[in-house]
Amino acid sequence: MKNLSNQIDWGKCAGLIPAIIQDASNNEILMLGFMNQEALQKTLKTKQVHFYSRSRKKLWLKGETSGNFLNLISMQIDCDNDTLLVKANPSGNTCHKGTYSCFGSEKGKLAIIADLFTLIEKRKKEMPVKS
């Protein structure tokens, strides 16, 4: 992931690259943001997703005001070298409107199944009484 910046065609989008954020636990799309080179470097260094705000014209850490951070798991670049797919573990709702995803108010059906599977696996491992 560290040499990713050298692979990106920063010129296509005037120094910004779209970053599609996906929940690493269930592959649900959470949001779309834009990164410049500084946001990418800070993300790689801190393992928390940073963006460049086009409206405020400044760097921002996702979760800096809400506390709902995106913890980086992996990144990959698309075939045209002009879009990033960022897999992250959200520490809360992703959307600034307070919803899980910017593309819907609740976790999708696959996420609910994934959560249920995780709970069953946890209980199977711990074997709590009356479970």
GROMACS elastic network, one bead per residue, 0.5 to 0.9 nm:
[ bonds ]
;  ai    aj funct       b0    kb
    1     4     6  0.52778   500
    1     5     6  0.84722   500
    1    44     6  0.76025   500
    1    74     6  0.76378   500
    1    75     6  0.66294   500
    1    76     6  0.76320   500
    2     5     6  0.72929   500
    2     6     6  0.89249   500
    2    41     6  0.83356   500
    2    44     6  0.69987   500
    2    45     6  0.89907   500
    3     6     6  0.56827   500
    3     7     6  0.70538   500
    4     7     6  0.52878   500
    4     8     6  0.66179   500
    4    40     6  0.88007   500
    4    75     6  0.85219   500
    4    76     6  0.79932   500
    4    77     6  0.76395   500
    5     8     6  0.54295   500
    5     9     6  0.86160   500
    5    10     6  0.86250   500
    5    37     6  0.68700   500
    5    40     6  0.73961   500
    5    41     6  0.79209   500
    6     9     6  0.81028   500
    7    10     6  0.89474   500
    7    77     6  0.81333   500
    7    81     6  0.64638   500
    7    82     6  0.89733   500
    8    11     6  0.87179   500
    8    17     6  0.82162   500
    8    77     6  0.75358   500
    8    80     6  0.86121   500
    8    82     6  0.58906   500
    8    83     6  0.80480   500
    8    84     6  0.88573   500
    9    12     6  0.60533   500
    9    13     6  0.81993   500
    9    15     6  0.84791   500
    9    17     6  0.83847   500
    9    80     6  0.80916   500
    9    81     6  0.55639   500
    9    82     6  0.55557   500
    9    83     6  0.89777   500
   10    13     6  0.62432   500
   10    14     6  0.65399   500
   10    16     6  0.63087   500
   10    17     6  0.67846   500
   10    36     6  0.80914   500
   10    37     6  0.82322   500
   10    81     6  0.85979   500
   10    82     6  0.71222   500
   11    14     6  0.51859   500
   11    15     6  0.57142   500
   11    16     6  0.80856   500
   11    82     6  0.89096   500
   12    15     6  0.74335   500
   12    16     6  0.81576   500
   12    17     6  0.82456   500
   12    82     6  0.69914   500
   13    16     6  0.52364   500
   13    17     6  0.61761   500
   13    18     6  0.85077   500
   13    82     6  0.78268   500
   14    17     6  0.83697   500
   15    35     6  0.83752   500
   15    36     6  0.58701   500
   15    37     6  0.75031   500
   16    34     6  0.60564   500
   16    35     6  0.54346   500
   16    37     6  0.76818   500
   16    52     6  0.79140   500
   16    82     6  0.89008   500
   17    33     6  0.84200   500
   17    34     6  0.54340   500
   17    35     6  0.53134   500
   17    36     6  0.64161   500
   17    37     6  0.87550   500
   17    82     6  0.60259   500
   17    83     6  0.57579   500
   17    84     6  0.72155   500
   18    32     6  0.68231   500
   18    33     6  0.58595   500
   18    35     6  0.64830   500
   18    82     6  0.73731   500
   18    83     6  0.51707   500
   18    84     6  0.63127   500
   18    85     6  0.86871   500
   19    31     6  0.83999   500
   19    32     6  0.56782   500
   19    33     6  0.52182   500
   19    34     6  0.55425   500
   19    35     6  0.66575   500
   19    51     6  0.85851   500
   19    83     6  0.59784   500
   19    85     6  0.58437   500
   19    86     6  0.65115   500
   20    29     6  0.73129   500
   20    30     6  0.78132   500
   20    31     6  0.61960   500
   20    33     6  0.66453   500
   20    34     6  0.85831   500
   20    83     6  0.76619   500
   20    84     6  0.61476   500
   20    86     6  0.59540   500
   20    87     6  0.84211   500
   21    28     6  0.86508   500
   21    29     6  0.59986   500
   21    30     6  0.54871   500
   21    31     6  0.52755   500
   21    32     6  0.59737   500
   21    33     6  0.76782   500
   21    70     6  0.87958   500
   21    84     6  0.84481   500
   21    85     6  0.62250   500
   21    87     6  0.59693   500
   21    88     6  0.69502   500
   22    25     6  0.87339   500
   22    26     6  0.82496   500
   22    27     6  0.55392   500
   22    28     6  0.55269   500
   22    30     6  0.54342   500
   22    31     6  0.73882   500
   22    85     6  0.72344   500
   22    86     6  0.60456   500
   22    88     6  0.62299   500
   22    89     6  0.83792   500
   23    26     6  0.57975   500
   23    27     6  0.50408   500
   23    28     6  0.53091   500
   23    29     6  0.63658   500
   23    30     6  0.64756   500
   23    70     6  0.89095   500
   23    86     6  0.85446   500
   23    87     6  0.57667   500
   23    88     6  0.53308   500
   23    89     6  0.56960   500
   23    90     6  0.68328   500
   24    27     6  0.55331   500
   24    28     6  0.78873   500
   24    72     6  0.88149   500
   24    73     6  0.69359   500
   24    74     6  0.83650   500
   24    86     6  0.86010   500
   24    88     6  0.51274   500
   24    89     6  0.56970   500
   24    90     6  0.86003   500
   25    28     6  0.82449   500
   25    87     6  0.86932   500
   25    88     6  0.81619   500
   25    89     6  0.69122   500
   25   111     6  0.81186   500
   25   114     6  0.77035   500
   25   115     6  0.88177   500
   26   110     6  0.69563   500
   26   111     6  0.55060   500
   26   112     6  0.89882   500
   26   114     6  0.63858   500
   26   115     6  0.85574   500
   27    30     6  0.89133   500
   27    87     6  0.79168   500
   27   110     6  0.87308   500
   27   111     6  0.81674   500
   28   101     6  0.82638   500
   28   107     6  0.79645   500
   28   108     6  0.74009   500
   28   110     6  0.81182   500
   28   111     6  0.72182   500
   29    32     6  0.84210   500
   29   101     6  0.70281   500
   29   102     6  0.83093   500
   29   103     6  0.74651   500
   30    90     6  0.89029   500
   30    94     6  0.64507   500
   30    95     6  0.76701   500
   30   100     6  0.71486   500
   30   102     6  0.58312   500
   30   103     6  0.67924   500
   30   104     6  0.87271   500
   31    94     6  0.73185   500
   31    95     6  0.73104   500
   31   101     6  0.63154   500
   31   102     6  0.53145   500
   31   103     6  0.70889   500
   32   102     6  0.82100   500
   33    51     6  0.63321   500
   33    52     6  0.77189   500
   33    53     6  0.81850   500
   34    39     6  0.86341   500
   34    50     6  0.89102   500
   34    51     6  0.55924   500
   34    52     6  0.56437   500
   34    53     6  0.71831   500
   34    54     6  0.78460   500
   35    38     6  0.76644   500
   35    39     6  0.53129   500
   35    40     6  0.60634   500
   35    50     6  0.72887   500
   35    52     6  0.50888   500
   35    53     6  0.83038   500
   35    59     6  0.84897   500
   36    39     6  0.53019   500
   36    40     6  0.62942   500
   36    41     6  0.87325   500
   36    51     6  0.72773   500
   36    52     6  0.60688   500
   36    59     6  0.84375   500
   37    40     6  0.51203   500
   37    41     6  0.61755   500
   37    42     6  0.86625   500
   38    41     6  0.51068   500
   38    42     6  0.61221   500
   38    43     6  0.84798   500
   38    50     6  0.87020   500
   38    51     6  0.87015   500
   38    52     6  0.83995   500
   38    59     6  0.78111   500
   39    42     6  0.51932   500
   39    43     6  0.60494   500
   39    44     6  0.86169   500
   39    49     6  0.78715   500
   39    50     6  0.50661   500
   39    51     6  0.52536   500
   39    52     6  0.62922   500
   39    59     6  0.64719   500
   39    60     6  0.78349   500
   39    61     6  0.84263   500
   40    43     6  0.51019   500
   40    44     6  0.62369   500
   40    45     6  0.86004   500
   40    49     6  0.80649   500
   40    50     6  0.69467   500
   40    51     6  0.76630   500
   41    44     6  0.51610   500
   41    45     6  0.60701   500
   41    46     6  0.85619   500
   41    50     6  0.88020   500
   42    45     6  0.50015   500
   42    46     6  0.58557   500
   42    47     6  0.77866   500
   42    48     6  0.78214   500
   42    49     6  0.77737   500
   42    50     6  0.65872   500
   42    61     6  0.89627   500
   43    46     6  0.54424   500
   43    47     6  0.52392   500
   43    48     6  0.52642   500
   43    50     6  0.54216   500
   43    51     6  0.84403   500
   43    61     6  0.86332   500
   43    72     6  0.73974   500
   44    47     6  0.53810   500
   44    48     6  0.76152   500
   44    49     6  0.80593   500
   44    72     6  0.79122   500
   45    48     6  0.81489   500
   46    49     6  0.80177   500
   46    71     6  0.89573   500
   46    72     6  0.86002   500
   47    70     6  0.85186   500
   47    71     6  0.58893   500
   47    73     6  0.76423   500
   48    61     6  0.74315   500
   48    62     6  0.76867   500
   48    69     6  0.68497   500
   48    70     6  0.56858   500
   48    72     6  0.54425   500
   48    88     6  0.85043   500
   49    60     6  0.89259   500
   49    61     6  0.63283   500
   49    62     6  0.60372   500
   49    63     6  0.88408   500
   49    69     6  0.74306   500
   49    70     6  0.54821   500
   49    71     6  0.63809   500
   49    72     6  0.61662   500
   49    86     6  0.85893   500
   49    88     6  0.80233   500
   50    59     6  0.70783   500
   50    60     6  0.56327   500
   50    62     6  0.57481   500
   50    70     6  0.86071   500
   51    58     6  0.85067   500
   51    59     6  0.58147   500
   51    60     6  0.53894   500
   51    61     6  0.63482   500
   51    62     6  0.71029   500
   52    55     6  0.89991   500
   52    56     6  0.84832   500
   52    57     6  0.69300   500
   52    58     6  0.56466   500
   52    60     6  0.60517   500
   52    61     6  0.87130   500
   53    56     6  0.53608   500
   53    57     6  0.52784   500
   53    58     6  0.53700   500
   53    59     6  0.60493   500
   53    60     6  0.67231   500
   54    58     6  0.72554   500
   55    58     6  0.82142   500
   56    59     6  0.84824   500
   60    63     6  0.87260   500
   60    64     6  0.74763   500
   61    64     6  0.54570   500
   61    65     6  0.87041   500
   61    69     6  0.78770   500
   61    70     6  0.88991   500
   62    65     6  0.80261   500
   62    66     6  0.82398   500
   62    67     6  0.82491   500
   62    68     6  0.71243   500
   62    69     6  0.54540   500
   62    70     6  0.64507   500
   62    94     6  0.85197   500
   63    70     6  0.72296   500
   63    91     6  0.86880   500
   63    92     6  0.89226   500
   63    94     6  0.83665   500
   64    67     6  0.58455   500
   64    68     6  0.76817   500
   64    69     6  0.73686   500
   65    68     6  0.80779   500
   66    69     6  0.79534   500
   66    92     6  0.88792   500
   66    96     6  0.80959   500
   67    91     6  0.77778   500
   67    92     6  0.76917   500
   68    90     6  0.67378   500
   68    91     6  0.51025   500
   68    93     6  0.61694   500
   68    94     6  0.65237   500
   69    89     6  0.83016   500
   69    90     6  0.58765   500
   69    91     6  0.53278   500
   69    92     6  0.70261   500
   69    93     6  0.87462   500
   69    94     6  0.78718   500
   70    87     6  0.89324   500
   70    88     6  0.56378   500
   70    89     6  0.56754   500
   70    91     6  0.63228   500
   70    92     6  0.83982   500
   70    94     6  0.79100   500
   71    87     6  0.85128   500
   71    88     6  0.51114   500
   71    89     6  0.50209   500
   71    90     6  0.61645   500
   71    91     6  0.74542   500
   72    75     6  0.79836   500
   72    86     6  0.73161   500
   72    87     6  0.63378   500
   72    89     6  0.66146   500
   72    90     6  0.88257   500
   73    86     6  0.76498   500
   73    87     6  0.54304   500
   73    89     6  0.69731   500
   74    85     6  0.82716   500
   74    86     6  0.59593   500
   74    87     6  0.51572   500
   74    88     6  0.69607   500
   75    84     6  0.66681   500
   75    85     6  0.56243   500
   75    87     6  0.61855   500
   75    88     6  0.88097   500
   76    83     6  0.85539   500
   76    84     6  0.57342   500
   76    85     6  0.53167   500
   76    86     6  0.67063   500
   76    87     6  0.86706   500
   77    80     6  0.80155   500
   77    81     6  0.57907   500
   77    82     6  0.71524   500
   77    83     6  0.58430   500
   77    85     6  0.62640   500
   77    86     6  0.88112   500
   78    81     6  0.53616   500
   78    82     6  0.66030   500
   78    83     6  0.55632   500
   78    84     6  0.62898   500
   78    85     6  0.74576   500
   79    82     6  0.79498   500
   79    83     6  0.84735   500
   80    83     6  0.75100   500
   81    84     6  0.80519   500
   89    92     6  0.89724   500
   90    93     6  0.70506   500
   90    94     6  0.68356   500
   90   100     6  0.88752   500
   91    94     6  0.82957   500
   92    98     6  0.89656   500
   92    99     6  0.89430   500
   92   100     6  0.72687   500
   93    96     6  0.80690   500
   93    97     6  0.87760   500
   93    98     6  0.58486   500
   93    99     6  0.53028   500
   93   101     6  0.68370   500
   94    97     6  0.84455   500
   94    98     6  0.70689   500
   94    99     6  0.64004   500
   94   100     6  0.52320   500
   94   101     6  0.54614   500
   94   102     6  0.69403   500
   95    98     6  0.54281   500
   95    99     6  0.52181   500
   95   100     6  0.62074   500
   95   101     6  0.54154   500
   95   103     6  0.85411   500
   95   105     6  0.88515   500
   96    99     6  0.73581   500
   96   102     6  0.79353   500
   97   102     6  0.80137   500
   98   101     6  0.85177   500
   98   102     6  0.89796   500
   98   105     6  0.82939   500
   99   102     6  0.68567   500
   99   103     6  0.88799   500
   99   104     6  0.72291   500
   99   106     6  0.65924   500
   99   107     6  0.88210   500
  100   103     6  0.85751   500
  100   104     6  0.73309   500
  100   105     6  0.60883   500
  100   106     6  0.57655   500
  100   107     6  0.62736   500
  101   104     6  0.54890   500
  101   105     6  0.63408   500
  101   106     6  0.71302   500
  101   107     6  0.74170   500
  102   105     6  0.74520   500
  103   106     6  0.89981   500
  104   107     6  0.75417   500
  104   108     6  0.81801   500
  105   108     6  0.89738   500
  107   110     6  0.79643   500
  107   111     6  0.57262   500
  107   112     6  0.66517   500
  108   111     6  0.52800   500
  108   112     6  0.65249   500
  108   113     6  0.89000   500
  109   112     6  0.51561   500
  109   113     6  0.63518   500
  109   114     6  0.86441   500
  110   113     6  0.51122   500
  110   114     6  0.61137   500
  110   115     6  0.85975   500
  111   115     6  0.60547   500
  111   116     6  0.85150   500
  112   115     6  0.50592   500
  112   116     6  0.61582   500
  112   117     6  0.85671   500
  113   116     6  0.50465   500
  113   117     6  0.60865   500
  113   118     6  0.85920   500
  114   117     6  0.50478   500
  114   118     6  0.61783   500
  114   119     6  0.86567   500
  115   118     6  0.50975   500
  115   119     6  0.62510   500
  115   120     6  0.87027   500
  116   119     6  0.50722   500
  116   120     6  0.61939   500
  116   121     6  0.85971   500
  117   120     6  0.51177   500
  117   121     6  0.61262   500
  117   122     6  0.85528   500
  118   121     6  0.51237   500
  118   122     6  0.60974   500
  118   123     6  0.86313   500
  119   122     6  0.50627   500
  119   123     6  0.61663   500
  119   124     6  0.84677   500
  120   123     6  0.51764   500
  120   124     6  0.59759   500
  120   125     6  0.85305   500
  121   124     6  0.50123   500
  121   125     6  0.61362   500
  121   126     6  0.86174   500
  122   125     6  0.51525   500
  122   126     6  0.61030   500
  122   127     6  0.80875   500
  123   126     6  0.50832   500
  123   127     6  0.52296   500
  123   128     6  0.64165   500
  123   131     6  0.70155   500
  124   127     6  0.51539   500
  124   128     6  0.81720   500
  124   131     6  0.86998   500
  125   128     6  0.87105   500
  127   130     6  0.86005   500
  127   131     6  0.69139   500
  128   131     6  0.55681   500
